[in-house]
């Protein structure tokens, strides 16, 4: 079971060469999330963070370097005292089961009423077998503050996180980056995302959350009966989704005779951050479309109104068009963010569950 974190973990790494990345696999895991949620796990014994085998001997985190087959150097997280004095923080992950080369999204959520406007500056220290990096939040959202961080190209093995306010540990967590499982067989090619389009203000319907999907073959001909999987990101709090009872979230769109399908969602929201869906061709080698969110409100954090048209994108209503096309010559699948076309009136868009400076791709 995955639990929220409000205690602290320190990180201790022994020096050594990190895992190298090539065609062995970059990007997000295949298909729907494999865990029950994206909340950080709390070890049962905070004095001993190493796992043990049946003989009671400590196991190395990460096992082997995928490029050389050599054992990876040990890397452990050790517990330190922390009680999240400012935020009563909860740490959430997406994906909940990351693989080498993924961009790992981390959300640090205030649970004590600290608002976004009152949120103090907070950096995220990330320690892995390759060293230490410190990240600023990519954005702060929410009523209660939600700090978003994007950790690009995570390496195999343990990952130790510590959020820092005024030089002091606020909250911390650990997560294990595991080898990427074998994906679906490539049957005629990889379905590539040719468009992940957020509708502009001129396209957006009144009170509309429309998600349109087109699936085409290598010649551009629409493919009938293709299932497109939809799933919330792993950090979603499914129990808090606004309209889950009356209008359950769709899990799949099936294309019609012209290769087109669509669904309509009525304002779903989640307490664990902006509500985000991801989509890919179900059961086939495919790109993953991300940042499909109705969570962006009608204004940005600076008060700029994206459309300035009543009822168009009010209450976070946004619509999207996805276009998948099979490419017989493709060798990699990738995570593809939306184009933020509807947000152009307010300048540079904010990215969530995605790092615009790093493209996550992998070989099936």
N, C-alpha and C positions, 0 to 999 in steps of 0.2 A: 504494500500500500504506500502511496506517495503522500507525504505530509508537507505542510507549510513549515518554513524555517524562521525562527526568531532568535536562535542562538548563534554563536560565532565559531568559525573554524579557522585556524591558522594553517599555513601551507609550508611544507618543507620539501625541497627538491634536491636530490643529489645530482651533481653535474654530469652531463653526458650528451651525446648527439641526439637530436630529436629525430622523429620519424620523417622520412622524406615523402613528398607528394608528387605523383605523376598521374598516370592513367589508372592507378589502382582504385580510384573512387573518390570523387568529390561531390558534395551536394547533400540533398535531403534524402531521407529514407523512402523506400518505395511504399506506395499505398497508404491506407489510413494509419494514423498513429498507433504504435504498438503498446502504449501504456494507458493507464487509467486517468492520466492527467499530467500536467507539466509542472507540478509543484516539486520543489527540491526535497530530496530525501534526507531524513535525520538518522544517523547511525544509532544502533541500539547501545553501543558502548563508545562513548565519546573519548575514552582514554586509549582506545586501540582501533585505528581506522583501517588497518590492513585486513583483507579477507584471509581466511585460512582454508587449506584443503583438508581432506579427510584425516591426514596425519597430524594436523594441528600446526603445520609449517605455514609461515606467511607466504602468500603468493604475490608476485610482482604485478603491479597494475599495468595492463596493456600487453603483456606476454611477449610478442615478437615484433621487430621492425619489419613492415610488409615488404620493403625493398630489398633487404639483405638476409632476412631470416634469423638475424642475430637477436639474442635477448635484449630487450630494452632496459635501460637503467631503472632502478627503483624510483618510485615517486609516491609520496604519502602526504596525506593531510592530517595534521595533528590538531586536536581541539584546543581552543583558547576561550577565555571567559568573554562573554558579550551578552548584553540583554536588550539591545536595540532601544536605547533610551529616548531617541527622538521620534522614531516612526512606529515603534512596535511592528517592525517590518516583516513581510512575508516575501519569500523569493520564489519566482516561477520561471520555468524553462520552456523553450520551444526550439527544436524538438525535444521531447522528454528523453529520447534515446538517440543522442547524436552520434554521428559517425565521422571518421577523419575527413577533413576538408569542409565540413558543414559550417555555415554561419549559425552560431548558437545565439538565439535571442534570450535575454535575461530581463525579467521585469521585477523590480523591487517595489512592492506595494505597501503604502502606509495603511495601517489598520486602526489608527487612533484618532482619525478625523483631521490629520494634517492635510490641508488643501494643496492643490497644485500651485496656487498663487503664493502660498506661504512655504512651499517646499524649499529647504535649504540646499545649497550646492552639495552634490554627492558624487564622488568618483567611484569607479569599480576597479579594484585591483584583481588581475587575473594571473594566476601562476599555473604553469603546466611544465612538462618536462623540458620544454624549450626555453624557459625563462619566465620573466615577469613583464606584463604590460598593464598600463593604467588607462582606462577609458572614461571619457565624459559621456553623459547620457545623450543619446541621439534625439530624444524629446522627453518632455514630462507632460503627461496627460492626466485626465481623470478629474473627478470631484475630489475624493481622497487621492493623494498624489500617487502617480504611477510612473516610475523612472524606467525608461527603455534603454537597453544597451545591446549592441550587436558585436559579438566576438567572431571574427572571421577566421576561417581555415583552422578549426580546432584540431589538435593532434590526438593520436591514439593514447588512451590511458586516462589518468585522473586529471581533473580540472578543479582548481581551488579558487574560490571567489570571496572577496571581502569588499563590502561597500564602506566608504570612508567619509565621514562628516567632520570637518575641522580637525583632521589628523587622527581621529579616533574611530575604531571599528564600530560601525552601526549594525551591520548584519553580515552574515556570511553563510556559505553553503559549498557543497562539493557535488560534482557529477562525473560519471564515468563515460568516456568516449569509447564506444565499442566498434569492432570490425563491421564493415558494411555487409549485410546479407546479400545473397544472390538475388537479383531482381527477376521480373518476369522475362520469359524468352523473347528475343527479338524476332518477330514474325513479320517479315516484309519491311522492316524499318522501325525507326523511332518516331513517335508522334511529337513534333516540335510545336511550341507555342509561337504562332506567327503574329498574334496580337493579344494583349491583355489590356483592354481599353476601358478606362474610366470615362463615362459619358460626360460630355461638356454640358454647360448650362442650357445650350440650345437643344441638345438631344434629350436631356433629362425630363421624364414625365412628372406630372404633379403627384406628389406623395409616392414616388415610385422607387422600389428596390428590385429592379429587374436584372436577372443574370441570364444572358443569352450565350449559347455555345454553338459553334459550328465545327464540324469534324469533316475533313476532306482527305482524299487519298493523294498520292503523289502527283496526279494529273489535275488536281483541283476539283475533282468531282465529289459532291457530298456523299457521305457514307451513312446509310440507314442502320438503326439499331445498335449504335455504338454507346456503351455505358460510360458516362463521365462521372467519376467519384467526386463527391463533395464532402469535406470534413472541416470542422473547426480546428484551429491550431491547438496544440497539446495543452497550452496553458489555460484554455477556456474553462470557466466554472459553469458546467452545464446546468447545475441546479438553479443558477441565478438568471438564466436566459429569459428575457422578458416575456416572450409569447410562446414558450416551449409547450405549454399545455394545450392551447387551442390550435396552434399551427406549428406542429413539430418541424424541426429543420429537415429539409430534404437531404438525403444521403447520396442521391444519384440523379443525373439527368440522362435520359435516353434519347438519342437523335431520331428525328422523323425521316421520311423519304428523301427530303432535300438536304439531310445532314445537319439540320438545325434542331435545337431543343432549348427550353427556357424554364425557369422557375421564378417565383416571386416570394420574397421574404418580407414579412411585416416587422420592421424595426427590431431585430434581435439585438440584445445587449448582454454583456457579461460583466460581473463584478471584478473579474481578474484582468481588466484591460479592454481596449477597443476590440470589438467583435470582428474576427477575421476568419474567412473561409479560404481553403486551398482546394485546388482542382487538378485532376490528371485523368488520363484515359485509364479506366479500371481494367486491371489484369493485363496490361500491355506496357512495353517500354515507352515511357512518355516523360516529357517535361512536366514540371509542377508549377502551376500558376499560383502566385501568392498575393498578399495585400488586397484581397477581395473583401473590402470592409464597408459596412454601413456606419462604422463608428466615427468617421470624420464628421464633425458637426458643420453647421452652415458658415461658421467663422473659424479662422485659425486662432492660435494662442495670442496673437497680437490684435485680435478684433477685426481683421480683414474679412469681409463677406465674400465668399467665393462666387456666388451668383447674384446676390442682391435682388432675388425674385421670390416673393412670398410663395411658400408651399413647394418650391422646386427641390431644393436639397435641405429643407428645414428638418430638424430632428435627426440629422445624420443620414438622410436618404441619399444613396448613390446607386447608380446602375452601371453594369459592366457588360462588355462583349469579349468573349474568349474565342480565339480561332486556333484550332489544332490542325496540323497537316502532317501526314506521314511522309517521312524522308528516308528512302531506302539507303542513302549513303551516309546517314548520320552515324556518328560513333559515340556521342555523349548525350546525356540528358541533363537538363539544367533547371534551376529554380528561376522563375521569371516574374518580376514584380509588375504591378500595373503602371501605366504611363502617366498617371496623375493629370490627365488632360483637363478634367473638370476643375482643377485647382490652379490653373495658370494665372488667374487674376490676382493671386496672392503671392506671386514670386516662387522661390525655391520650395518644392514640396518637402514634407517630412516623411521619412520612410520608417515603417515598423515591420518587425519580423523579417528584416532584409537589410543587407549592407550594400548600399549603392556603389561602394568602392571595390567590392569583391563579388565575382560571379561564381556561384557554387554549381559545379558540373561534375559528372561522374560517368564512368563507363559501365554500362549494364553488364 
